[in-house]
Amino acid sequence: MTARRGLFVAPFDALADPRVVGDLAAEAEGAGWEGFFVWDHLQYGDRVAEIADVWTCCAAVAMRTERMVFGPMVTPLARRRPQVLARQAASLAVLSGERFVLGLGLGDDWVGEFSDYGDEPDPKARARLLDEGLEALTGHLGGGFRPAPRVPIWMAGRFPNQAPLRRAARYDGFFVIGLDGPSDLDRVVGDLAAHDPADGFDVVVDLQPTQDPAPWLDRGASWVLTRVGPYDLDLDAVRRLVAAGPHAGPQE
């Protein structure tokens, strides 16, 4: 089955306005894109000056679209309170008619995104917090809280690390980062099969706009995303990329 196509959007600088993000999502749906996923960051180094809140952006996307799947990609659960996150996720699922996907992962402290704010900087400790938070979060989303709409969870991980792949296989999807080429995707799909993921499990990859998506399609991924950002974002150029639609060739 051919992979679905979406956008992987950094709400930075020229896009650091939830109204602009909502406009882009509406334009993307009109152009035939099937997903719209928003980065979740507090800071991103010296080259990024402005950043929009991911949850406000997701609400704007929910209100401006009717069919597209969307969500944060990805939220570091270790810095979130699971009960609060469950309420946010459930509300966005209700707001959108259950089109919301919750992307979760370990996060990275490369620009002090954890240590600068007193959050856990050690990745092994964050992994433990992630697993503990997932247990609490899924309990709330599974009926502990009401309303309890369906909220798929996609876990993120960097290729070829096996721990995040094993964790992802217990949930609804795997957003795999750092693939060098389509042959790496073959390995990911094979490794996942050994862990018997549930029917309908999603395998998600993202590409630069300059990369040709064709070799990545029909190789076991259910989603192939085009990355928008993070640096030197020009709103007019982004709009041209969006308007070209998912079937256009590589963009310069």
CORMOWO-V515183 format. One record per residue. N is the residue number from 1. SS is DSSP state (helix for helix, strand for strand, loop for the rest). NEAR is the number of other ideal C-beta (glycine too) atoms within 12 Angstrom. D_CENTER is the distance of its C-alpha to the mean C-alpha in whole Angstrom. Layout:
# CORMOWO-V515183
n->[N,N]
ss->[SS,SS]
near->[NEAR,NEAR]
d_center->[D_CENTER,D_CENTER]
This chain:
# CORMOWO-V515183
n->[1,2,3,4,5,6,7,8,9,10,11,12,13,14,15,16,17,18,19,20,21,22,23,24,25,26,27,28,29,30,31,32,33,34,35,36,37,38,39,40,41,42,43,44,45,46,47,48,49,50,51,52,53,54,55,56,57,58,59,60,61,62,63,64,65,66,67,68,69,70,71,72,73,74,75,76,77,78,79,80,81,82,83,84,85,86,87,88,89,90,91,92,93,94,95,96,97,98,99,100,101,102,103,104,105,106,107,108,109,110,111,112,113,114,115,116,117,118,119,120,121,122,123,124,125,126,127,128,129,130,131,132,133,134,135,136,137,138,139,140,141,142,143,144,145,146,147,148,149,150,151,152,153,154,155,156,157,158,159,160,161,162,163,164,165,166,167,168,169,170,171,172,173,174,175,176,177,178,179,180,181,182,183,184,185,186,187,188,189,190,191,192,193,194,195,196,197,198,199,200,201,202,203,204,205,206,207,208,209,210,211,212,213,214,215,216,217,218,219,220,221,222,223,224,225,226,227,228,229,230,231,232,233,234,235,236,237,238,239,240,241,242,243,244,245,246,247,248,249,250,251,252]
ss->[loop,loop,loop,strand,strand,strand,strand,strand,strand,loop,loop,strand,helix,helix,helix,loop,loop,helix,helix,helix,helix,helix,helix,helix,helix,helix,helix,helix,helix,helix,helix,loop,loop,loop,strand,strand,strand,strand,loop,loop,loop,loop,loop,loop,loop,loop,loop,loop,loop,loop,strand,loop,loop,helix,helix,helix,helix,helix,helix,helix,helix,helix,helix,helix,loop,loop,loop,loop,strand,strand,strand,strand,loop,loop,strand,strand,helix,helix,helix,loop,loop,helix,helix,helix,helix,helix,helix,helix,helix,helix,helix,helix,helix,helix,helix,helix,loop,loop,loop,strand,strand,strand,strand,strand,strand,loop,loop,loop,loop,loop,loop,loop,loop,loop,helix,helix,helix,loop,loop,loop,loop,loop,helix,helix,helix,helix,helix,helix,helix,helix,helix,helix,helix,helix,helix,helix,helix,helix,helix,helix,helix,helix,helix,helix,loop,loop,loop,loop,loop,loop,loop,strand,strand,strand,strand,strand,strand,strand,loop,loop,loop,helix,helix,helix,helix,helix,helix,helix,loop,loop,loop,loop,strand,strand,strand,strand,strand,loop,loop,loop,loop,helix,helix,helix,helix,helix,helix,helix,helix,helix,helix,helix,helix,loop,loop,loop,loop,loop,loop,loop,loop,strand,strand,strand,strand,strand,strand,loop,loop,loop,loop,loop,loop,helix,helix,helix,loop,loop,loop,loop,loop,loop,strand,strand,strand,strand,strand,strand,loop,loop,loop,loop,loop,loop,helix,helix,helix,helix,helix,helix,helix,helix,helix,helix,loop,loop,loop,loop,loop,loop,loop,loop]
near->[13,18,31,30,36,47,48,38,50,36,44,35,24,28,41,29,22,27,21,32,46,30,27,43,45,27,29,40,30,20,27,21,38,30,41,49,50,50,44,39,36,29,25,27,19,9,17,26,16,21,32,36,23,38,30,25,39,43,31,32,47,37,24,29,34,16,24,40,42,50,50,44,46,39,42,35,40,35,32,35,19,31,19,20,35,35,25,33,43,29,26,37,31,22,26,31,18,24,33,39,44,49,46,46,42,40,42,30,24,15,21,19,28,27,21,15,18,11,24,26,24,16,25,14,20,29,26,19,30,36,26,20,36,33,21,23,35,31,17,27,36,20,15,18,26,14,20,21,25,23,39,34,42,44,47,44,39,26,29,20,23,20,23,37,33,21,32,41,30,25,38,33,43,46,48,42,33,19,32,18,18,25,17,25,35,23,23,42,32,17,28,35,17,14,23,12,28,17,8,14,30,40,42,44,46,38,34,23,28,13,23,19,34,19,21,36,23,17,26,32,36,38,45,41,45,41,28,42,38,28,19,17,34,16,25,14,20,33,25,19,34,36,23,24,23,33,17,21,16,17,25,12]
d_center->[21,20,16,14,13,10,9,7,9,10,12,15,19,20,17,17,18,17,19,19,15,16,19,16,14,18,19,16,17,21,20,19,15,13,10,8,5,6,7,9,12,15,17,16,20,23,22,19,22,20,16,15,14,11,12,15,13,11,15,16,14,15,18,18,17,19,17,13,11,8,6,5,2,5,8,11,13,16,17,16,19,18,20,19,15,17,18,16,13,17,18,15,15,19,18,16,19,16,13,11,8,7,5,8,9,13,12,15,18,19,20,21,18,19,23,23,23,24,21,22,22,22,20,22,22,19,18,21,20,16,18,21,18,16,20,21,17,18,22,21,19,21,24,25,24,25,23,21,19,17,13,12,10,8,9,8,11,13,16,19,18,19,19,15,16,18,16,13,16,17,14,13,11,10,7,10,11,14,16,19,20,20,22,20,18,21,21,18,19,22,21,19,22,24,22,22,19,20,20,17,15,12,12,9,10,10,13,15,17,20,19,20,18,21,22,18,19,21,20,18,15,14,11,12,9,11,11,12,14,14,18,21,19,21,21,23,22,18,20,22,19,17,21,22,19,17,21,22,23,21,21,23]
